[in-house]
Amino acid sequence: MSDITERLDHLKKTIQEDDFLQGKGLSNEVNIRMFCYSPKDEMAVRSFAERLENEQLKCNVQIVDLYETFLSICEDMDILEGIPEMEQDDGKEFLEEQLTNTIDAKVFSEKIVNKFSSDKDLLLITGVGKVFPFMRVHALLNALQEDMNDKPIVVLYPGTFDGHYVKLFNQLKSNEYYRAFNMI
């Protein structure tokens, strides 16, 4: 199944199944799944997530865009408006270092967990590529699994996951993450 539309349709069907939502067949592992896709299909995946948010499904899905989460964290810290000036004055590398040191995976995880509604059955994470390099999905999933181990998490991931390593955009250095399972 290689056509992105077919794969996304299959994903929509799968996330509504009771066995999936209950994590059956995972041998007591955490219910974290990676839906990997080619970066060239990003716009189709974004469109899918937008449509999914407005559809009547058999389950309640909460969609979290990591870039929107990042901006929200910056607003909470009252630094969002100062970022362009900091980049201009101190350079892109300095800005990246400051932001990644200040807004780590735990901060992201806390924001997501606090925003997650208890009536939701599933967390769907989008915007992985948009938030790079400020947040790496393997670090976020490590932080999230502590607080979200009773709800399934699906990551829409523009890259590859071989069961041990995630590789963003199919080009960047692989990062180890072995707790998730591939979907479709």
VMD Tcl script that builds the backbone (N, CA, C; Angstrom):
set m [mol new atoms 552]
animate dup $m
set s [atomselect $m all]
$s set {name element resname resid chain x y z} {
  {N N MET 1 A 0.863 -1.173 0.000}
  {CA C MET 1 A 0.000 0.000 0.000}
  {C C MET 1 A 0.904 1.229 0.000}
  {N N SER 2 A 1.108 1.848 -1.149}
  {CA C SER 2 A 2.052 2.950 -1.226}
  {C C SER 2 A 1.383 4.300 -1.450}
  {N N ASP 3 A 0.195 4.337 -1.993}
  {CA C ASP 3 A -0.477 5.605 -2.242}
  {C C ASP 3 A -0.844 6.255 -0.911}
  {N N ILE 4 A -0.433 7.508 -0.730}
  {CA C ILE 4 A -0.640 8.184 0.553}
  {C C ILE 4 A -2.121 8.309 0.897}
  {N N THR 5 A -2.963 8.522 -0.075}
  {CA C THR 5 A -4.401 8.640 0.200}
  {C C THR 5 A -4.952 7.326 0.742}
  {N N GLU 6 A -4.573 6.227 0.138}
  {CA C GLU 6 A -5.011 4.910 0.616}
  {C C GLU 6 A -4.483 4.640 2.020}
  {N N ARG 7 A -3.227 4.980 2.257}
  {CA C ARG 7 A -2.624 4.759 3.576}
  {C C ARG 7 A -3.321 5.594 4.646}
  {N N LEU 8 A -3.646 6.847 4.329}
  {CA C LEU 8 A -4.327 7.716 5.290}
  {C C LEU 8 A -5.750 7.225 5.559}
  {N N ASP 9 A -6.417 6.754 4.525}
  {CA C ASP 9 A -7.753 6.168 4.719}
  {C C ASP 9 A -7.676 4.952 5.634}
  {N N HIS 10 A -6.653 4.130 5.434}
  {CA C HIS 10 A -6.468 2.952 6.275}
  {C C HIS 10 A -6.151 3.376 7.723}
  {N N LEU 11 A -5.362 4.412 7.875}
  {CA C LEU 11 A -5.046 4.936 9.205}
  {C C LEU 11 A -6.323 5.385 9.914}
  {N N LYS 12 A -7.167 6.117 9.208}
  {CA C LYS 12 A -8.421 6.596 9.794}
  {C C LYS 12 A -9.287 5.431 10.263}
  {N N LYS 13 A -9.337 4.384 9.469}
  {CA C LYS 13 A -10.108 3.193 9.844}
  {C C LYS 13 A -9.489 2.509 11.059}
  {N N THR 14 A -8.180 2.363 11.059}
  {CA C THR 14 A -7.467 1.650 12.124}
  {C C THR 14 A -7.612 2.335 13.476}
  {N N ILE 15 A -7.493 3.665 13.524}
  {CA C ILE 15 A -7.527 4.360 14.812}
  {C C ILE 15 A -8.896 4.300 15.478}
  {N N GLN 16 A -9.897 3.867 14.746}
  {CA C GLN 16 A -11.244 3.766 15.313}
  {C C GLN 16 A -11.563 2.371 15.837}
  {N N GLU 17 A -10.657 1.427 15.628}
  {CA C GLU 17 A -10.893 0.049 16.043}
  {C C GLU 17 A -10.611 -0.111 17.535}
  {N N ASP 18 A -11.477 -0.856 18.220}
  {CA C ASP 18 A -11.323 -1.075 19.660}
  {C C ASP 18 A -9.986 -1.713 20.006}
  {N N ASP 19 A -9.565 -2.714 19.235}
  {CA C ASP 19 A -8.293 -3.381 19.516}
  {C C ASP 19 A -7.126 -2.395 19.469}
  {N N PHE 20 A -7.161 -1.491 18.502}
  {CA C PHE 20 A -6.110 -0.478 18.404}
  {C C PHE 20 A -6.144 0.445 19.622}
  {N N LEU 21 A -7.309 0.959 19.942}
  {CA C LEU 21 A -7.442 1.900 21.055}
  {C C LEU 21 A -7.051 1.279 22.387}
  {N N GLN 22 A -7.258 -0.029 22.520}
  {CA C GLN 22 A -6.911 -0.730 23.759}
  {C C GLN 22 A -5.477 -1.270 23.750}
  {N N GLY 23 A -4.789 -1.110 22.629}
  {CA C GLY 23 A -3.396 -1.559 22.540}
  {C C GLY 23 A -3.234 -3.061 22.503}
  {N N LYS 24 A -4.253 -3.752 22.028}
  {CA C LYS 24 A -4.155 -5.211 21.968}
  {C C LYS 24 A -3.092 -5.628 20.952}
  {N N GLY 25 A -2.383 -6.690 21.288}
  {CA C GLY 25 A -1.360 -7.216 20.398}
  {C C GLY 25 A -0.003 -6.560 20.572}
  {N N LEU 26 A 0.157 -5.720 21.596}
  {CA C LEU 26 A 1.428 -5.030 21.788}
  {C C LEU 26 A 2.280 -5.639 22.894}
  {N N SER 27 A 1.861 -6.762 23.445}
  {CA C SER 27 A 2.616 -7.458 24.494}
  {C C SER 27 A 2.946 -6.538 25.664}
  {N N ASN 28 A 1.955 -5.786 26.111}
  {CA C ASN 28 A 2.087 -4.866 27.252}
  {C C ASN 28 A 3.069 -3.726 27.016}
  {N N GLU 29 A 3.419 -3.464 25.786}
  {CA C GLU 29 A 4.259 -2.307 25.461}
  {C C GLU 29 A 3.378 -1.063 25.413}
  {N N VAL 30 A 4.018 0.111 25.447}
  {CA C VAL 30 A 3.271 1.353 25.351}
  {C C VAL 30 A 2.632 1.445 23.965}
  {N N ASN 31 A 1.468 2.068 23.908}
  {CA C ASN 31 A 0.708 2.145 22.659}
  {C C ASN 31 A 1.089 3.417 21.908}
  {N N ILE 32 A 2.302 3.424 21.383}
  {CA C ILE 32 A 2.806 4.535 20.577}
  {C C ILE 32 A 3.072 3.992 19.186}
  {N N ARG 33 A 2.492 4.666 18.206}
  {CA C ARG 33 A 2.620 4.208 16.813}
  {C C ARG 33 A 3.160 5.337 15.948}
  {N N MET 34 A 3.924 4.966 14.961}
  {CA C MET 34 A 4.482 5.914 14.001}
  {C C MET 34 A 3.829 5.668 12.647}
  {N N PHE 35 A 3.240 6.715 12.102}
  {CA C PHE 35 A 2.741 6.664 10.729}
  {C C PHE 35 A 3.756 7.434 9.903}
  {N N CYS 36 A 4.665 6.706 9.268}
  {CA C CYS 36 A 5.736 7.319 8.489}
  {C C CYS 36 A 5.270 7.568 7.058}
  {N N TYR 37 A 5.738 8.661 6.526}
  {CA C TYR 37 A 5.387 9.006 5.145}
  {C C TYR 37 A 6.516 9.799 4.522}
  {N N SER 38 A 6.517 9.845 3.216}
  {CA C SER 38 A 7.527 10.605 2.499}
  {C C SER 38 A 7.295 12.094 2.731}
  {N N PRO 39 A 8.357 12.861 2.975}
  {CA C PRO 39 A 8.194 14.297 3.175}
  {C C PRO 39 A 7.478 14.991 2.018}
  {N N LYS 40 A 7.543 14.422 0.827}
  {CA C LYS 40 A 6.849 15.032 -0.313}
  {C C LYS 40 A 5.329 14.971 -0.160}
  {N N ASP 41 A 4.856 14.117 0.750}
  {CA C ASP 41 A 3.419 13.972 0.984}
  {C C ASP 41 A 2.914 14.837 2.146}
  {N N GLU 42 A 3.735 15.764 2.605}
  {CA C GLU 42 A 3.398 16.578 3.777}
  {C C GLU 42 A 2.057 17.290 3.631}
  {N N MET 43 A 1.796 17.886 2.503}
  {CA C MET 43 A 0.551 18.651 2.353}
  {C C MET 43 A -0.677 17.739 2.398}
  {N N ALA 44 A -0.569 16.553 1.849}
  {CA C ALA 44 A -1.682 15.599 1.915}
  {C C ALA 44 A -1.924 15.171 3.358}
  {N N VAL 45 A -0.863 14.984 4.119}
  {CA C VAL 45 A -0.992 14.575 5.519}
  {C C VAL 45 A -1.586 15.710 6.350}
  {N N ARG 46 A -1.149 16.928 6.117}
  {CA C ARG 46 A -1.724 18.080 6.829}
  {C C ARG 46 A -3.211 18.211 6.538}
  {N N SER 47 A -3.567 18.056 5.290}
  {CA C SER 47 A -4.977 18.141 4.891}
  {C C SER 47 A -5.791 17.042 5.576}
  {N N PHE 48 A -5.242 15.844 5.638}
  {CA C PHE 48 A -5.889 14.727 6.317}
  {C C PHE 48 A -6.152 15.069 7.781}
  {N N ALA 49 A -5.150 15.599 8.464}
  {CA C ALA 49 A -5.292 15.928 9.891}
  {C C ALA 49 A -6.366 17.002 10.091}
  {N N GLU 50 A -6.409 17.982 9.220}
  {CA C GLU 50 A -7.439 19.026 9.316}
  {C C GLU 50 A -8.835 18.436 9.121}
  {N N ARG 51 A -8.984 17.557 8.133}
  {CA C ARG 51 A -10.283 16.929 7.898}
  {C C ARG 51 A -10.677 16.024 9.057}
  {N N LEU 52 A -9.714 15.297 9.577}
  {CA C LEU 52 A -9.967 14.363 10.672}
  {C C LEU 52 A -10.521 15.088 11.897}
  {N N GLU 53 A -10.039 16.284 12.122}
  {CA C GLU 53 A -10.478 17.066 13.272}
  {C C GLU 53 A -11.972 17.380 13.215}
  {N N ASN 54 A -12.523 17.452 12.017}
  {CA C ASN 54 A -13.925 17.831 11.845}
  {C C ASN 54 A -14.855 16.679 11.512}
  {N N GLU 55 A -14.323 15.465 11.442}
  {CA C GLU 55 A -15.147 14.313 11.083}
  {C C GLU 55 A -15.743 13.642 12.313}
  {N N GLN 56 A -16.874 13.008 12.104}
  {CA C GLN 56 A -17.486 12.181 13.143}
  {C C GLN 56 A -16.812 10.826 13.093}
  {N N LEU 57 A -16.110 10.483 14.154}
  {CA C LEU 57 A -15.410 9.213 14.233}
  {C C LEU 57 A -15.973 8.396 15.386}
  {N N LYS 58 A -15.621 7.132 15.428}
  {CA C LYS 58 A -16.043 6.250 16.519}
  {C C LYS 58 A -15.199 6.482 17.776}
  {N N CYS 59 A -14.171 7.286 17.660}
  {CA C CYS 59 A -13.316 7.608 18.802}
  {C C CYS 59 A -13.097 9.114 18.832}
  {N N ASN 60 A -12.675 9.598 19.972}
  {CA C ASN 60 A -12.391 11.022 20.135}
  {C C ASN 60 A -10.892 11.244 20.003}
  {N N VAL 61 A -10.512 11.983 18.970}
  {CA C VAL 61 A -9.105 12.213 18.671}
  {C C VAL 61 A -8.727 13.641 19.068}
  {N N GLN 62 A -7.613 13.772 19.770}
  {CA C GLN 62 A -7.067 15.096 20.037}
  {C C GLN 62 A -5.812 15.241 19.197}
  {N N ILE 63 A -5.813 16.246 18.342}
  {CA C ILE 63 A -4.684 16.489 17.451}
  {C C ILE 63 A -3.832 17.598 18.049}
  {N N VAL 64 A -2.538 17.333 18.158}
  {CA C VAL 64 A -1.599 18.316 18.679}
  {C C VAL 64 A -0.541 18.567 17.613}
  {N N ASP 65 A -0.476 19.816 17.154}
  {CA C ASP 65 A 0.550 20.242 16.210}
  {C C ASP 65 A 1.741 20.735 17.038}
  {N N LEU 66 A 2.888 20.118 16.874}
  {CA C LEU 66 A 4.048 20.459 17.697}
  {C C LEU 66 A 4.534 21.883 17.477}
  {N N TYR 67 A 4.381 22.386 16.264}
  {CA C TYR 67 A 4.798 23.770 16.023}
  {C C TYR 67 A 3.878 24.748 16.747}
  {N N GLU 68 A 2.587 24.485 16.700}
  {CA C GLU 68 A 1.640 25.332 17.436}
  {C C GLU 68 A 1.905 25.230 18.942}
  {N N THR 69 A 2.254 24.054 19.413}
  {CA C THR 69 A 2.602 23.860 20.819}
  {C C THR 69 A 3.842 24.675 21.165}
  {N N PHE 70 A 4.832 24.641 20.292}
  {CA C PHE 70 A 6.059 25.420 20.481}
  {C C PHE 70 A 5.747 26.909 20.591}
  {N N LEU 71 A 4.927 27.417 19.678}
  {CA C LEU 71 A 4.567 28.839 19.717}
  {C C LEU 71 A 3.818 29.181 20.999}
  {N N SER 72 A 2.944 28.285 21.418}
  {CA C SER 72 A 2.189 28.497 22.649}
  {C C SER 72 A 3.111 28.543 23.871}
  {N N ILE 73 A 4.093 27.674 23.906}
  {CA C ILE 73 A 5.066 27.681 24.996}
  {C C ILE 73 A 5.844 29.000 24.998}
  {N N CYS 74 A 6.257 29.444 23.815}
  {CA C CYS 74 A 6.973 30.723 23.713}
  {C C CYS 74 A 6.094 31.879 24.195}
  {N N GLU 75 A 4.807 31.840 23.856}
  {CA C GLU 75 A 3.882 32.872 24.349}
  {C C GLU 75 A 3.772 32.807 25.865}
  {N N ASP 76 A 3.630 31.596 26.418}
  {CA C ASP 76 A 3.536 31.438 27.873}
  {C C ASP 76 A 4.765 32.011 28.571}
  {N N MET 77 A 5.923 31.876 27.943}
  {CA C MET 77 A 7.178 32.356 28.525}
  {C C MET 77 A 7.421 33.833 28.204}
  {N N ASP 78 A 6.506 34.415 27.432}
  {CA C ASP 78 A 6.584 35.819 27.027}
  {C C ASP 78 A 7.873 36.128 26.252}
  {N N ILE 79 A 8.255 35.204 25.367}
  {CA C ILE 79 A 9.463 35.396 24.568}
  {C C ILE 79 A 9.191 35.414 23.068}
  {N N LEU 80 A 7.953 35.102 22.675}
  {CA C LEU 80 A 7.654 34.928 21.252}
  {C C LEU 80 A 8.009 36.167 20.425}
  {N N GLU 81 A 7.612 37.323 20.895}
  {CA C GLU 81 A 7.843 38.544 20.102}
  {C C GLU 81 A 9.310 38.938 20.049}
  {N N GLY 82 A 10.107 38.486 21.012}
  {CA C GLY 82 A 11.527 38.833 21.027}
  {C C GLY 82 A 12.409 37.920 20.201}
  {N N ILE 83 A 11.852 36.840 19.715}
  {CA C ILE 83 A 12.661 35.865 18.979}
  {C C ILE 83 A 13.272 36.439 17.698}
  {N N PRO 84 A 12.536 37.159 16.864}
  {CA C PRO 84 A 13.173 37.695 15.648}
  {C C PRO 84 A 14.347 38.635 15.951}
  {N N GLU 85 A 14.195 39.453 16.966}
  {CA C GLU 85 A 15.278 40.370 17.329}
  {C C GLU 85 A 16.486 39.604 17.864}
  {N N MET 86 A 16.232 38.582 18.668}
  {CA C MET 86 A 17.332 37.760 19.191}
  {C C MET 86 A 18.082 37.089 18.055}
  {N N GLU 87 A 17.338 36.587 17.068}
  {CA C GLU 87 A 17.996 35.947 15.925}
  {C C GLU 87 A 18.827 36.950 15.150}
  {N N GLN 88 A 18.288 38.148 14.952}
  {CA C GLN 88 A 19.007 39.183 14.203}
  {C C GLN 88 A 20.258 39.636 14.956}
  {N N ASP 89 A 20.138 39.830 16.265}
  {CA C ASP 89 A 21.256 40.337 17.055}
  {C C ASP 89 A 22.319 39.284 17.344}
  {N N ASP 90 A 21.879 38.062 17.659}
  {CA C ASP 90 A 22.811 37.049 18.146}
  {C C ASP 90 A 23.046 35.893 17.186}
  {N N GLY 91 A 22.245 35.798 16.143}
  {CA C GLY 91 A 22.441 34.754 15.151}
  {C C GLY 91 A 21.549 33.545 15.364}
  {N N LYS 92 A 21.373 32.802 14.282}
  {CA C LYS 92 A 20.484 31.646 14.275}
  {C C LYS 92 A 20.973 30.545 15.223}
  {N N GLU 93 A 22.266 30.273 15.244}
  {CA C GLU 93 A 22.804 29.209 16.082}
  {C C GLU 93 A 22.595 29.511 17.560}
  {N N PHE 94 A 22.824 30.757 17.964}
  {CA C PHE 94 A 22.623 31.153 19.354}
  {C C PHE 94 A 21.155 31.012 19.738}
  {N N LEU 95 A 20.281 31.468 18.876}
  {CA C LEU 95 A 18.845 31.368 19.134}
  {C C LEU 95 A 18.425 29.915 19.290}
  {N N GLU 96 A 18.882 29.057 18.382}
  {CA C GLU 96 A 18.534 27.637 18.460}
  {C C GLU 96 A 19.018 27.039 19.775}
  {N N GLU 97 A 20.232 27.350 20.172}
  {CA C GLU 97 A 20.777 26.824 21.421}
  {C C GLU 97 A 19.951 27.296 22.626}
  {N N GLN 98 A 19.594 28.566 22.642}
  {CA C GLN 98 A 18.820 29.105 23.761}
  {C C GLN 98 A 17.439 28.451 23.842}
  {N N LEU 99 A 16.795 28.311 22.703}
  {CA C LEU 99 A 15.442 27.738 22.699}
  {C C LEU 99 A 15.453 26.255 23.048}
  {N N THR 100 A 16.410 25.506 22.517}
  {CA C THR 100 A 16.436 24.073 22.819}
  {C C THR 100 A 16.853 23.813 24.266}
  {N N ASN 101 A 17.639 24.712 24.857}
  {CA C ASN 101 A 18.000 24.571 26.273}
  {C C ASN 101 A 16.846 24.951 27.193}
  {N N THR 102 A 16.016 25.881 26.744}
  {CA C THR 102 A 14.914 26.389 27.571}
  {C C THR 102 A 13.650 25.556 27.413}
  {N N ILE 103 A 13.362 25.167 26.186}
  {CA C ILE 103 A 12.115 24.448 25.888}
  {C C ILE 103 A 12.478 23.025 25.505}
  {N N ASP 104 A 12.605 22.171 26.495}
  {CA C ASP 104 A 13.013 20.797 26.250}
  {C C ASP 104 A 11.803 19.870 26.126}
  {N N ALA 105 A 12.078 18.598 25.991}
  {CA C ALA 105 A 11.015 17.600 25.797}
  {C C ALA 105 A 10.046 17.573 26.968}
  {N N LYS 106 A 10.541 17.775 28.172}
  {CA C LYS 106 A 9.670 17.759 29.350}
  {C C LYS 106 A 8.687 18.925 29.306}
  {N N VAL 107 A 9.139 20.092 28.876}
  {CA C VAL 107 A 8.256 21.263 28.754}
  {C C VAL 107 A 7.177 20.978 27.711}
  {N N PHE 108 A 7.571 20.428 26.575}
  {CA C PHE 108 A 6.599 20.045 25.539}
  {C C PHE 108 A 5.601 19.034 26.083}
  {N N SER 109 A 6.123 18.016 26.749}
  {CA C SER 109 A 5.268 16.961 27.278}
  {C C SER 109 A 4.251 17.514 28.272}
  {N N GLU 110 A 4.706 18.356 29.182}
  {CA C GLU 110 A 3.794 18.951 30.170}
  {C C GLU 110 A 2.701 19.767 29.487}
  {N N LYS 111 A 3.068 20.519 28.476}
  {CA C LYS 111 A 2.084 21.334 27.745}
  {C C LYS 111 A 1.053 20.433 27.071}
  {N N ILE 112 A 1.513 19.376 26.439}
  {CA C ILE 112 A 0.613 18.458 25.741}
  {C C ILE 112 A -0.292 17.732 26.730}
  {N N VAL 113 A 0.273 17.228 27.810}
  {CA C VAL 113 A -0.504 16.496 28.811}
  {C C VAL 113 A -1.547 17.416 29.444}
  {N N ASN 114 A -1.157 18.640 29.765}
  {CA C ASN 114 A -2.101 19.585 30.371}
  {C C ASN 114 A -3.224 19.974 29.413}
  {N N LYS 115 A -2.932 19.946 28.131}
  {CA C LYS 115 A -3.924 20.304 27.113}
  {C C LYS 115 A -4.818 19.111 26.743}
  {N N PHE 116 A -4.336 17.897 27.015}
  {CA C PHE 116 A -5.054 16.693 26.611}
  {C C PHE 116 A -6.334 16.557 27.426}
  {N N SER 117 A -7.424 16.421 26.733}
  {CA C SER 117 A -8.730 16.315 27.368}
  {C C SER 117 A -9.007 14.865 27.767}
  {N N SER 118 A -9.475 14.680 28.978}
  {CA C SER 118 A -9.689 13.326 29.500}
  {C C SER 118 A -10.741 12.538 28.733}
  {N N ASP 119 A -11.605 13.223 27.976}
  {CA C ASP 119 A -12.622 12.511 27.206}
  {C C ASP 119 A -12.090 12.017 25.849}
  {N N LYS 120 A -10.837 12.281 25.561}
  {CA C LYS 120 A -10.248 11.855 24.289}
  {C C LYS 120 A -9.711 10.435 24.406}
  {N N ASP 121 A -9.796 9.716 23.294}
  {CA C ASP 121 A -9.341 8.326 23.239}
  {C C ASP 121 A -7.933 8.181 22.674}
  {N N LEU 122 A -7.463 9.201 21.970}
  {CA C LEU 122 A -6.242 9.074 21.188}
  {C C LEU 122 A -5.575 10.430 21.043}
  {N N LEU 123 A -4.248 10.459 21.122}
  {CA C LEU 123 A -3.457 11.651 20.842}
  {C C LEU 123 A -2.798 11.464 19.484}
  {N N LEU 124 A -3.040 12.389 18.573}
  {CA C LEU 124 A -2.439 12.367 17.240}
  {C C LEU 124 A -1.480 13.547 17.151}
  {N N ILE 125 A -0.209 13.270 16.963}
  {CA C ILE 125 A 0.822 14.308 16.924}
  {C C ILE 125 A 1.174 14.624 15.482}
  {N N THR 126 A 1.103 15.911 15.145}
  {CA C THR 126 A 1.470 16.406 13.825}
  {C C THR 126 A 2.554 17.475 13.991}
  {N N GLY 127 A 3.047 17.995 12.884}
  {CA C GLY 127 A 3.980 19.120 12.923}
  {C C GLY 127 A 5.394 18.755 13.336}
  {N N VAL 128 A 5.761 17.492 13.221}
  {CA C VAL 128 A 7.095 17.052 13.624}
  {C C VAL 128 A 8.171 17.776 12.821}
  {N N GLY 129 A 7.992 17.866 11.524}
  {CA C GLY 129 A 8.978 18.533 10.680}
  {C C GLY 129 A 8.992 20.038 10.864}
  {N N LYS 130 A 7.836 20.620 11.172}
  {CA C LYS 130 A 7.750 22.069 11.338}
  {C C LYS 130 A 8.482 22.547 12.583}
  {N N VAL 131 A 8.565 21.729 13.605}
  {CA C VAL 131 A 9.174 22.149 14.862}
  {C C VAL 131 A 10.669 21.795 14.949}
  {N N PHE 132 A 11.164 21.038 13.978}
  {CA C PHE 132 A 12.586 20.713 13.950}
  {C C PHE 132 A 13.390 21.987 13.705}
  {N N PRO 133 A 14.474 22.233 14.373}
  {CA C PRO 133 A 15.267 21.388 15.252}
  {C C PRO 133 A 14.981 21.601 16.741}
  {N N PHE 134 A 13.947 22.359 17.060}
  {CA C PHE 134 A 13.684 22.703 18.458}
  {C C PHE 134 A 13.179 21.524 19.279}
  {N N MET 135 A 12.535 20.584 18.640}
  {CA C MET 135 A 12.055 19.400 19.357}
  {C C MET 135 A 12.281 18.201 18.466}
  {N N ARG 136 A 12.792 17.138 19.058}
  {CA C ARG 136 A 13.017 15.876 18.362}
  {C C ARG 136 A 12.002 14.874 18.885}
  {N N VAL 137 A 11.355 14.168 17.980}
  {CA C VAL 137 A 10.244 13.302 18.353}
  {C C VAL 137 A 10.663 12.190 19.306}
  {N N HIS 138 A 11.855 11.645 19.159}
  {CA C HIS 138 A 12.276 10.571 20.063}
  {C C HIS 138 A 12.358 11.074 21.503}
  {N N ALA 139 A 12.830 12.295 21.703}
  {CA C ALA 139 A 12.909 12.861 23.054}
  {C C ALA 139 A 11.510 13.140 23.602}
  {N N LEU 140 A 10.637 13.662 22.757}
  {CA C LEU 140 A 9.265 13.949 23.185}
  {C C LEU 140 A 8.531 12.672 23.578}
  {N N LEU 141 A 8.663 11.625 22.780}
  {CA C LEU 141 A 7.979 10.371 23.091}
  {C C LEU 141 A 8.491 9.762 24.393}
  {N N ASN 142 A 9.777 9.882 24.641}
  {CA C ASN 142 A 10.309 9.404 25.921}
  {C C ASN 142 A 9.655 10.148 27.084}
  {N N ALA 143 A 9.485 11.445 26.940}
  {CA C ALA 143 A 8.860 12.246 28.002}
  {C C ALA 143 A 7.366 11.959 28.111}
  {N N LEU 144 A 6.689 11.808 26.974}
  {CA C LEU 144 A 5.240 11.590 26.981}
  {C C LEU 144 A 4.836 10.233 27.536}
  {N N GLN 145 A 5.634 9.210 27.288}
  {CA C GLN 145 A 5.219 7.860 27.693}
  {C C GLN 145 A 5.064 7.742 29.202}
  {N N GLU 146 A 5.708 8.599 29.961}
  {CA C GLU 146 A 5.548 8.580 31.415}
  {C C GLU 146 A 4.150 9.021 31.832}
  {N N ASP 147 A 3.615 10.028 31.130}
  {CA C ASP 147 A 2.349 10.639 31.525}
  {C C ASP 147 A 1.145 10.185 30.707}
  {N N MET 148 A 1.378 9.557 29.579}
  {CA C MET 148 A 0.282 9.202 28.675}
  {C C MET 148 A 0.272 7.709 28.382}
  {N N ASN 149 A 0.616 6.888 29.345}
  {CA C ASN 149 A 0.727 5.463 29.060}
  {C C ASN 149 A -0.612 4.744 28.969}
  {N N ASP 150 A -1.714 5.436 29.270}
  {CA C ASP 150 A -3.016 4.784 29.177}
  {C C ASP 150 A -3.791 5.156 27.910}
  {N N LYS 151 A -3.242 6.043 27.085}
  {CA C LYS 151 A -3.892 6.451 25.839}
  {C C LYS 151 A -2.959 6.182 24.668}
  {N N PRO 152 A -3.504 5.745 23.551}
  {CA C PRO 152 A -2.646 5.552 22.377}
  {C C PRO 152 A -2.163 6.893 21.822}
  {N N ILE 153 A -0.952 6.864 21.312}
  {CA C ILE 153 A -0.345 8.029 20.675}
  {C C ILE 153 A 0.041 7.617 19.264}
  {N N VAL 154 A -0.361 8.438 18.291}
  {CA C VAL 154 A 0.039 8.224 16.904}
  {C C VAL 154 A 0.791 9.464 16.452}
  {N N VAL 155 A 1.982 9.253 15.891}
  {CA C VAL 155 A 2.803 10.339 15.388}
  {C C VAL 155 A 2.786 10.289 13.868}
  {N N LEU 156 A 2.363 11.374 13.244}
  {CA C LEU 156 A 2.469 11.504 11.794}
  {C C LEU 156 A 3.888 11.995 11.523}
  {N N TYR 157 A 4.710 11.111 10.966}
  {CA C TYR 157 A 6.156 11.331 10.915}
  {C C TYR 157 A 6.692 11.409 9.486}
  {N N PRO 158 A 7.212 12.580 9.086}
  {CA C PRO 158 A 7.764 12.731 7.737}
  {C C PRO 158 A 9.187 12.169 7.663}
  {N N GLY 159 A 9.269 10.883 7.563}
  {CA C GLY 159 A 10.562 10.212 7.531}
  {C C GLY 159 A 10.356 8.723 7.689}
  {N N THR 160 A 11.348 8.063 8.272}
  {CA C THR 160 A 11.282 6.617 8.430}
  {C C THR 160 A 11.513 6.221 9.879}
  {N N PHE 161 A 10.980 5.062 10.222}
  {CA C PHE 161 A 11.195 4.440 11.525}
  {C C PHE 161 A 11.350 2.958 11.269}
  {N N ASP 162 A 12.489 2.406 11.649}
  {CA C ASP 162 A 12.761 0.993 11.368}
  {C C ASP 162 A 12.524 0.087 12.571}
  {N N GLY 163 A 11.881 0.616 13.596}
  {CA C GLY 163 A 11.657 -0.152 14.806}
  {C C GLY 163 A 12.694 0.136 15.881}
  {N N HIS 164 A 13.778 0.797 15.487}
  {CA C HIS 164 A 14.830 1.164 16.438}
  {C C HIS 164 A 15.255 2.619 16.295}
  {N N TYR 165 A 15.205 3.144 15.080}
  {CA C TYR 165 A 15.682 4.497 14.821}
  {C C TYR 165 A 14.668 5.280 13.999}
  {N N VAL 166 A 14.501 6.563 14.366}
  {CA C VAL 166 A 13.706 7.473 13.556}
  {C C VAL 166 A 14.669 8.332 12.743}
  {N N LYS 167 A 14.283 8.601 11.499}
  {CA C LYS 167 A 15.138 9.385 10.606}
  {C C LYS 167 A 14.263 10.432 9.919}
  {N N LEU 168 A 14.314 11.645 10.454}
  {CA C LEU 168 A 13.472 12.728 9.956}
  {C C LEU 168 A 13.841 13.111 8.528}
  {N N PHE 169 A 12.836 13.282 7.719}
  {CA C PHE 169 A 12.953 13.655 6.299}
  {C C PHE 169 A 13.735 12.619 5.485}
  {N N ASN 170 A 13.960 11.447 6.043}
  {CA C ASN 170 A 14.731 10.382 5.399}
  {C C ASN 170 A 16.166 10.807 5.104}
  {N N GLN 171 A 16.643 11.859 5.770}
  {CA C GLN 171 A 17.973 12.375 5.470}
  {C C GLN 171 A 18.810 12.687 6.695}
  {N N LEU 172 A 18.182 13.132 7.767}
  {CA C LEU 172 A 18.947 13.569 8.925}
  {C C LEU 172 A 19.477 12.386 9.715}
  {N N LYS 173 A 20.398 12.666 10.608}
  {CA C LYS 173 A 20.981 11.625 11.450}
  {C C LYS 173 A 19.867 10.901 12.210}
  {N N SER 174 A 19.930 9.592 12.223}
  {CA C SER 174 A 18.940 8.784 12.927}
  {C C SER 174 A 19.069 8.973 14.428}
  {N N ASN 175 A 17.930 8.929 15.109}
  {CA C ASN 175 A 17.895 8.979 16.567}
  {C C ASN 175 A 17.232 7.715 17.070}
  {N N GLU 176 A 17.793 7.137 18.127}
  {CA C GLU 176 A 17.271 5.884 18.651}
  {C C GLU 176 A 15.950 6.103 19.378}
  {N N TYR 177 A 14.978 5.286 19.033}
  {CA C TYR 177 A 13.721 5.206 19.773}
  {C C TYR 177 A 13.128 3.845 19.469}
  {N N TYR 178 A 12.981 3.027 20.474}
  {CA C TYR 178 A 12.586 1.641 20.230}
  {C C TYR 178 A 11.247 1.259 20.837}
  {N N ARG 179 A 10.525 2.210 21.438}
  {CA C ARG 179 A 9.290 1.860 22.130}
  {C C ARG 179 A 8.052 1.925 21.230}
  {N N ALA 180 A 8.170 2.485 20.052}
  {CA C ALA 180 A 7.008 2.663 19.181}
  {C C ALA 180 A 6.890 1.498 18.198}
  {N N PHE 181 A 5.746 1.482 17.517}
  {CA C PHE 181 A 5.467 0.487 16.494}
  {C C PHE 181 A 5.083 1.211 15.210}
  {N N ASN 182 A 5.470 0.666 14.091}
  {CA C ASN 182 A 5.073 1.239 12.802}
  {C C ASN 182 A 3.616 0.952 12.522}
  {N N MET 183 A 2.981 1.888 11.879}
  {CA C MET 183 A 1.604 1.705 11.401}
  {C C MET 183 A 1.640 1.690 9.884}
  {N N ILE 184 A 0.837 0.870 9.320}
  {CA C ILE 184 A 0.538 0.869 7.889}
  {C C ILE 184 A 1.766 1.082 7.026}
}
mol reanalyze $m
mol bondsrecalc $m
mol representation Tube
mol addrep $m
